Amino acid sequence: MTDCLFCKIVSGDVPAKIVRESDRTVAFRDINPQAPTHVLVIPRDHHPNVAALAAADAELLAELLREAGQVAAGEGIDGTGYRVVFNTGAQAGQTVFHVHAHVLGGRGLNWPPG
């Protein structure tokens, strides 16, 4: 999608601090981090939310989650714990409508958030 911020990151038209890349995913640092480690993992293909991705391509969703685990390992938070969050819809806090997994860690993450 030409007006999607994350599609523009994938295409290189918008800069981002890339952490990892695979053939089908890109991981980059959140510009408004909510924890010491806050990385977004997105598919290169546009899907508006996690439900749409699951319905369209379950294998890509699985790869997105594998990449989230690799990000956690690369950031050194896999042993202490981390959270993977998908916000779906505006009321859930989704502001960019291109599915993305938030990988959060590096401090205690109390539940429930917000």
Residue frames as qw, qx, qy, qz and C-alpha x, y, z in Angstrom:
[[0.000, 0.890, 0.457, 0.000, 0.00, 0.00, 0.00],
 [0.456, 0.515, -0.012, 0.725, 1.48, 3.32, -1.01],
 [0.230, -0.737, 0.078, -0.631, 0.18, 5.28, 2.00],
 [0.870, -0.458, -0.182, 0.007, 1.19, 2.72, 4.67],
 [0.185, -0.874, 0.439, -0.096, 4.07, 3.82, 6.91],
 [0.698, -0.363, 0.615, 0.060, 5.30, 0.26, 7.44],
 [0.804, 0.475, 0.312, 0.176, 5.14, -0.54, 3.72],
 [0.289, 0.921, -0.185, 0.183, 7.34, 2.53, 3.21],
 [0.457, -0.683, 0.570, -0.024, 9.82, 1.18, 5.77],
 [0.847, 0.059, 0.516, 0.111, 9.85, -2.17, 3.94],
 [0.662, 0.688, 0.184, 0.234, 10.52, -0.41, 0.62],
 [0.629, -0.111, -0.038, 0.768, 13.25, 1.78, 2.13],
 [0.099, 0.692, 0.277, 0.659, 11.36, 5.02, 1.50],
 [0.448, -0.808, 0.087, -0.372, 11.17, 5.73, 5.26],
 [0.362, 0.451, -0.730, 0.366, 14.25, 5.09, 7.42],
 [0.814, -0.510, -0.026, -0.277, 14.13, 2.80, 10.45],
 [0.156, -0.619, 0.753, -0.161, 16.65, 1.26, 12.83],
 [0.869, 0.113, -0.398, -0.271, 16.55, -2.28, 11.43],
 [0.557, -0.524, 0.608, -0.216, 17.32, -5.06, 13.93],
 [0.479, -0.050, 0.862, 0.161, 16.69, -8.15, 11.76],
 [0.578, 0.415, -0.231, -0.663, 15.47, -9.01, 8.28],
 [0.540, 0.026, 0.833, 0.116, 14.33, -12.20, 6.63],
 [0.101, 0.161, 0.707, 0.681, 12.91, -12.82, 3.18],
 [0.219, -0.591, -0.675, -0.384, 9.39, -12.21, 4.52],
 [0.436, -0.818, -0.354, 0.126, 9.83, -10.03, 7.64],
 [0.322, 0.554, -0.235, 0.731, 11.53, -6.89, 8.92],
 [0.568, -0.657, -0.421, 0.261, 12.20, -6.02, 12.57],
 [0.298, 0.521, -0.088, 0.795, 12.99, -2.46, 13.66],
 [0.238, -0.218, -0.577, 0.750, 13.10, -0.35, 16.82],
 [0.053, -0.812, -0.577, -0.064, 9.90, 1.41, 17.87],
 [0.260, 0.517, -0.033, 0.815, 10.23, 5.21, 17.66],
 [0.429, -0.573, 0.171, -0.677, 8.26, 5.57, 20.93],
 [0.514, 0.073, -0.840, 0.158, 9.62, 2.71, 23.07],
 [0.656, -0.565, -0.069, -0.496, 7.55, 1.51, 26.02],
 [0.889, -0.418, 0.140, 0.126, 10.35, -0.64, 27.47],
 [0.305, -0.689, 0.515, 0.409, 14.16, -0.74, 27.22],
 [0.169, -0.063, 0.844, 0.505, 13.71, -3.23, 24.38],
 [0.520, 0.559, 0.434, -0.478, 10.81, -2.39, 22.06],
 [0.067, -0.262, 0.726, 0.633, 11.12, -3.81, 18.57],
 [0.711, 0.379, 0.187, -0.562, 8.39, -4.17, 15.95],
 [0.302, -0.123, 0.875, 0.357, 8.34, -7.25, 13.73],
 [0.575, 0.503, 0.122, -0.634, 6.32, -6.90, 10.53],
 [0.724, 0.254, 0.587, 0.257, 5.69, -8.95, 7.42],
 [0.183, -0.203, 0.414, 0.868, 6.95, -7.44, 4.19],
 [0.106, -0.414, -0.727, -0.537, 3.49, -8.09, 2.72],
 [0.261, -0.195, 0.201, -0.924, 0.70, -5.77, 3.81],
 [0.400, -0.455, -0.791, -0.091, -1.98, -7.23, 6.07],
 [0.204, -0.703, -0.036, -0.680, -4.04, -4.78, 8.16],
 [0.530, -0.562, 0.427, -0.469, -4.00, -6.77, 11.42],
 [0.175, -0.332, 0.924, -0.079, -3.11, -10.12, 12.96],
 [0.652, 0.275, 0.614, -0.349, -6.55, -11.63, 12.31],
 [0.647, 0.690, -0.103, -0.307, -6.29, -10.80, 8.60],
 [0.174, 0.624, -0.758, -0.068, -2.77, -12.25, 8.47],
 [0.425, -0.133, 0.866, -0.229, -3.85, -15.46, 10.23],
 [0.712, 0.458, 0.411, -0.339, -6.72, -15.91, 7.76],
 [0.573, 0.759, -0.220, -0.216, -4.54, -15.19, 4.72],
 [0.637, 0.511, -0.538, 0.210, -1.21, -16.83, 5.54],
 [0.807, -0.584, 0.023, -0.085, -0.79, -18.89, 8.72],
 [0.867, 0.055, -0.054, 0.493, 2.78, -19.79, 7.75],
 [0.278, 0.602, -0.091, 0.743, 3.75, -16.12, 7.59],
 [0.531, -0.732, 0.041, -0.425, 2.18, -15.55, 11.00],
 [0.928, -0.320, -0.010, 0.189, 4.27, -18.42, 12.38],
 [0.673, 0.321, -0.060, 0.664, 7.39, -16.91, 10.80],
 [0.086, -0.766, 0.048, -0.636, 6.56, -13.54, 12.37],
 [0.740, -0.639, 0.075, -0.196, 6.44, -15.20, 15.79],
 [0.908, -0.034, -0.013, 0.418, 9.69, -17.09, 15.15],
 [0.412, 0.557, -0.059, 0.718, 11.34, -13.80, 14.21],
 [0.411, -0.790, 0.052, -0.452, 9.99, -12.21, 17.42],
 [0.897, -0.422, 0.056, 0.115, 11.77, -14.97, 19.34],
 [0.758, 0.242, 0.016, 0.605, 14.97, -14.35, 17.38],
 [0.047, 0.768, -0.050, 0.636, 14.72, -10.63, 18.15],
 [0.673, -0.704, 0.070, -0.216, 14.36, -11.43, 21.87],
 [0.916, -0.161, 0.061, 0.362, 17.42, -13.69, 21.71],
 [0.557, 0.485, 0.035, 0.673, 19.41, -11.07, 19.82],
 [0.159, -0.777, 0.058, -0.607, 18.46, -8.41, 22.33],
 [0.305, 0.216, -0.773, 0.513, 19.44, -10.68, 25.24],
 [0.464, -0.196, 0.331, -0.798, 15.97, -10.76, 26.82],
 [0.733, -0.017, -0.579, -0.358, 15.00, -14.32, 25.97],
 [0.510, -0.029, -0.776, 0.371, 16.33, -15.60, 29.30],
 [0.012, -0.086, -0.511, 0.855, 14.73, -12.95, 31.52],
 [0.236, 0.589, 0.749, -0.190, 11.38, -12.77, 29.76],
 [0.033, 0.132, -0.305, -0.943, 9.66, -10.70, 27.15],
 [0.467, 0.505, 0.573, -0.446, 6.20, -9.96, 25.83],
 [0.112, 0.087, 0.668, 0.730, 4.90, -10.20, 22.25],
 [0.260, 0.542, 0.518, -0.609, 1.84, -8.02, 21.67],
 [0.125, 0.306, 0.637, 0.697, -0.45, -7.54, 18.68],
 [0.231, 0.415, 0.366, -0.800, -2.83, -4.57, 18.90],
 [0.131, 0.311, 0.804, 0.490, -5.82, -5.12, 16.63],
 [0.071, -0.786, -0.539, -0.295, -8.06, -2.14, 15.99],
 [0.090, 0.645, -0.119, 0.749, -8.02, 1.48, 17.11],
 [0.633, -0.663, 0.025, -0.399, -9.59, 0.78, 20.52],
 [0.938, -0.247, -0.038, 0.241, -6.77, -1.70, 21.23],
 [0.351, -0.789, 0.251, 0.437, -4.16, 0.94, 20.42],
 [0.663, 0.192, 0.500, 0.522, -3.33, 0.00, 16.83],
 [0.075, 0.810, 0.010, -0.581, -2.20, 3.20, 15.09],
 [0.202, 0.487, -0.659, -0.537, -0.55, 1.75, 11.96],
 [0.841, 0.160, 0.317, -0.408, -2.84, -0.66, 10.16],
 [0.654, 0.455, -0.604, -0.018, -0.13, -3.02, 8.94],
 [0.895, -0.413, -0.163, -0.033, 0.13, -6.02, 11.26],
 [0.327, 0.618, -0.549, 0.457, 3.05, -5.75, 13.66],
 [0.801, -0.419, -0.397, 0.160, 4.24, -7.65, 16.69],
 [0.129, -0.857, 0.333, -0.372, 5.67, -5.59, 19.54],
 [0.816, -0.066, -0.463, 0.341, 8.58, -7.36, 21.26],
 [0.238, -0.828, 0.162, -0.481, 8.94, -5.78, 24.70],
 [0.872, -0.309, -0.288, 0.246, 11.39, -6.53, 27.49],
 [0.462, 0.416, -0.300, 0.724, 14.36, -5.41, 29.49],
 [0.194, -0.260, 0.462, -0.826, 12.35, -4.55, 32.61],
 [0.181, 0.274, 0.886, -0.328, 9.51, -6.00, 34.64],
 [0.269, -0.155, -0.484, -0.818, 6.28, -5.90, 32.65],
 [0.274, 0.130, 0.714, -0.631, 3.36, -5.75, 35.04],
 [0.212, -0.276, -0.771, -0.533, -0.01, -7.13, 34.02],
 [0.538, 0.640, 0.492, 0.242, -2.53, -5.87, 33.14],
 [0.352, 0.028, 0.142, 0.925, -1.09, -3.01, 31.12],
 [0.102, -0.329, -0.287, -0.894, -2.83, 0.34, 30.89]]
